[in-house]
Amino acid sequence: MSDYEIFELGDFTFLSGATLREARLAYKTYGEPSPAKDNVIVYPTWYSGRHWDNEWLIGPGMTLDPERYFIIVPNQFGNGLSSSPSNTPEPYDQARFPRVTMYDNVAAQHRLVTERFGVERLALVTGWSMGAGQTYQWAVSHPDMVERIAPFCGSSHTSPHNKVFLEGVQAALTADEGFNGGWYGERRLTTGLRAAARVYAGWGFSQAFYWQHLYERLGYTSLEDFLVGFWEGFFLDDRDPNNLITMLRVWHAADVGLTPGFNGDTEAALASIKARALVMPAEKDLYFPPEDEAWAVERIPNARLRVIPGVWGHFAGHGSNPEDVRFIDEGLRELMAS
């Protein structure tokens, strides 16, 4: 797909100290900025997601209505559209791609918003999963710029249990016999991708989702059909192992307390947020359970917690279930009216 634009970052230095020459940030916009540029929303992508994967929450009659708001969807580093291991020339190609952080993603997005569009205030930053992590990071990195945040099914820092899951995904990807330390060129490593999909399948939806056979609502005829058709198909949809590992490491290390100036103090970073916040975890999310986000909300000065009910787990934020879509959209509508 080529329905997006590229913002040339030039020489971009990551928090790790590595400088990527001719770095690129892919993005798509929906709607038009108002004369005062006070209707701008940033909606970052999630783990392996591309901008079109966010479009389920954008449209006429929804809170994120392009007739009312100017919505910017930046693709995070490593997703295959922005600078990634799969599209970067030597010497930072493949396994040599720089270590990326949430802070780096937001730093690049800030340049896009301010330099390309001349925007000084954001009406809202919102996102699912890793998009939620970037949402928290926006509020910490630029507290005077962000008016509202609505992270859903994501967190301000990655928990130990979540890291256990990520270790399993990385182990599956790197166990492919062709992985070769990340130097596999253009070979398609389907064995590792299919194995990673099987790891993901046990976490993305809740136990109750499987018990109730709700995968049948998505058009799958059996559990194995769902594992192959949905999960393996998901990972085989033009996803590259090095790209996935780059984003996985961002997720693994995510912590707003690592923002320069906070010295690892997550609570102090959360307390610095000035934005009005509506935090929406999913009731049975195995990655980001509601109690984890309740902890964050207690430390953000102007924040509310609203739990997405139901059994769809983490994928309550994916747009797969109409009831969850309505719940998230209604929350955003209320937040935007505040």
N, C-alpha and C positions, 0 to 999 in steps of 0.2 A: 504494500500500500504506500502511496506517496501523497496522501492528503494532509501533509503537515509541512511546517517550515523549519528552517535551521537558523539558530542564533550562533554566530561564530564567536567563541569565547577567547580565541587567541591562545596565548600561553597561560594555562590555568594551573595554579599551584594548589595541590591538595594539602589537607591538614598533616598528612604524613611527610610532607616535604618534597614529594615528587612533582615535577612540572610536566604536564602533558601539552605538547605543542599542537596548535591547531585543534584545540578541543571544541566539541560541538554539542549543542543542546537542542534536541528536537522538541517541537511543541506544536500544539494546535489551539486555535482560539475559536470561541463561539460567541456571537453577538458583537456589539460595538461599545467602546468606552463612551461614557457620557461626556459632555463638555467639561465638567469639573473632575472627571476621572474618579468619581466616588462610587462607582458600581462594579469594582473589579474584584473578582474571585479567583483564587489560585486553588487548583484541584490536582495534586500530584498523583502519579501512577503508583501501583503496588508491585509486589514481588513478581517479576517477570511480565507484568501487565504493560500494555501499550495504550496510547491515548484513547483509541477507540473502545477499549475495555471499560472506560469510565462513562461512556455516553448514555448508559441506562439511567443515570441520575440527572441528565440534562435534556430539556425539551420544553415545548409549549405546555403551559398549565402546571409545570412543576416549579418548585422553588428556584432551581437553577434554570431559569427561563432566559434564553438568549435575547428575547425581546426586551428584557429588563436589565440583565447583567452582562458584563463582559467577562467571560470565563476563560481562563488560561489553564491548559492542561500540559504541564511540562513532563517530558519523559525522563525518568531518572537515569543517571549513569549506569551502564551495564545492561540496559534492557534491549539492546540491539539496534535502537534508532539513534539515541544520543551516543556519545563516545562510549565504546564498549570494547572488550577484548576481541570480539568478532569483526569489528570494522576499523580498528586502529592500526596504522602501519607500524612497521618496526621503528624503534626498538621496544615500544611499550605495547606490543601486540600480545595476544593469547595469554599465557601465564605471567607475563611481565606487566600486565595492566596495573596501574597504581591502586593501592588500597584506598577505598572510598569510604566516607562516613556520611551520616545524615547531615552533618554540618556542611560538608562539601556540596551535597546536592542542593541544599537551601542557598548556599553562597552563590552557586551558579544561577539558580532560579531568581535570586534577588537581582543579579545583574541583568537578566532578561527583562524582568518587570520594570526596573528603573531605567536601564539604558535603551532598550528597544521601545518601551511604551511610555516612559516618562511618568510612571505612577509612583506616588509618594505614600498613599494609604491603601490598604486592602480592606474591603468590607468583610471578607471572609476567607479563611483557608480551611479546607476540609479534605478528607481522604480516608480510604479504607486500608487497613493492614499497614504495610510500609508507608502508604500514603498518609495514614494517621500519625506514624512516627515523624514524617516530614512536617506534618501540621503542628505537632508539639514543638518541633525544632524551629519553625518559622516564628512561633510566639516567643520563644526564648531568645533567638538570635536578633529579632527585630521587634521588641515589645512596643515601641512607639508607633510602629507602622501597621500592626495587625489589630483590627477592631474586634473580630470575632474568630473563634476557632470551633470546629466541630469534628474532632477525630472520632471515627467509628471503627470498632473491632481492631484496635491497635493500641500501642502503649508508648509512654515517654521513655521507657528503658526496658531492655529485654531481660526477662526473668531467667533464673537458672533452669527451670523446667523447659522453657521455650528453647534454650540453647541445646538441651538434650535432643530435641526434635531436629534442630538444624544440623547437629553433628551427624544424625542419621541420614539426612538428605545428602550432605557432602560425602559421606562414606559411600553411598550408593553411586553417586556420580563418578567418583574417583576410582571405584572398583572396576569400572569398565576396562577390559584388557587393552583397549586402544587409547586410553586416556593419556598415558605417557607423560605424566607430570604436567598436563595442560598443553603439551605441544603436539596436538593431533591434526593440525592444519585444517583442511576442509572435509575431513572424514566425518560422517554422521554417526555419533556414538549412541545408537538406539538402545543398546542393552542397559547402559547406565541411566538413560533418561526414563526407560520403562521401570527400572528398579526404583528410581527416585519417586516416580508417580505412585508406586505401591506404598512407599513410606508416607507420602503426603495423604493418601487416601484415608488412613486411620486417624488423621488429625483434622482435616478440613471440615468435616461434618461430625456431628455428635453421635454418641452411641445410640441415642433415641431415634435419630434420623435413620440409622440403619435398621434398628429394631422395627420401625414402622414402615420399612421398605419405601421411603419417600423418594428414592431414586427413580421409582416408576413414574412419578409426576414429571420427571425430566425426560421421559421417553425411553428409559432403559428397561429391558425385559427380565433381567436377573442381576444378581450381585456381580457375577463375573462380567456380564455385559457392561455394567457400570464401571467396573475397575478398568476394563480395556477401552471401552468407548469414550467414557468421560475422562478418566484420570490419565491413562496412557495417551489418549488423543490430545489432552491438554498439554502434556509435556513434549509431545512430538510436533506441536504446532510452531515450528520455526524457532524453537528455543535451543540455545547453545550452552553446553555445560560450563565453559569458562564464564559466560555471561551470568548464568545462574549462581555460580560460586562467588562472583564479584558482588552481586546483590545480597547473597546469603551472608557474606562477611559484614556488609553494612548492617543488616538486621541483627546479626549476632552481637556486634559491638555497640549497638544503639543505646545511647544514654544522654539525655539532655544535660546531665551534670558534667559531661566531657566538653561542653561548649567552652571555648577560651574565656577565662575569667572566673569560672566556677570551681575549678580544681577538683572535679569529680563529685561535687556536692549536688546530687540530684534534687534534694528537697529545696535547696536554695535556688536552683534553676527554675523549678516549678513555681516557687514563691515570687519569682521575678516577672511572671506572666501578667500582663495588663489587660489582655483581651478578655471579653466575655466568652465563656467556654461552655459548650454543651458536649459532654463526653458520652458516647453511646456504645458501650460494649454489648456483646450478645450474651444471652443467658447461659448458653452451653458452649461457649467458645473455649476450646482446649488450649489455644495459644495465649489468649488475653482474657482470662476470666474476669467477671465483673468486680470481684473483690480486689483485684490488682488495680483496676481503674478507679475504684472507690478510694484507694490509698492516694492516688494522684490527685483526685478531685479535692480531697481534704487539704491539700497543700497549695492549690491554686486559688488565689484570692476571690475570684468571681466566677466560680464554676459550679455546674450542676451535673448530676449523673442521671442518665435515663437508660435503663437496660432494655435492649431489644428482646422481647419475649419469644419463646418458641424453641424448636429443636434443630434449627439449621446450622447451629454452631458458628464457626468462623465465617462460613459462606452466607450468613445472614447479610453480610456487607457486599456480596458479589453481584447482587441484582437478580439472583435466580428465583427468589420467592416473592411474589407480589405483595404479600402481607408485610414483609420486612422492608420492601421498597417504600410502601406507604408510610411505615413507621419512621424511617429515616427522613423521608421528604417532609413529613409533618414536623419533625424536630427541627429541621433546617428552616422551615417556614416560621416557626415560632421564634427561633433565634434571630433571624433576619428582621423580624418585627420589633425586636427589643432595642 
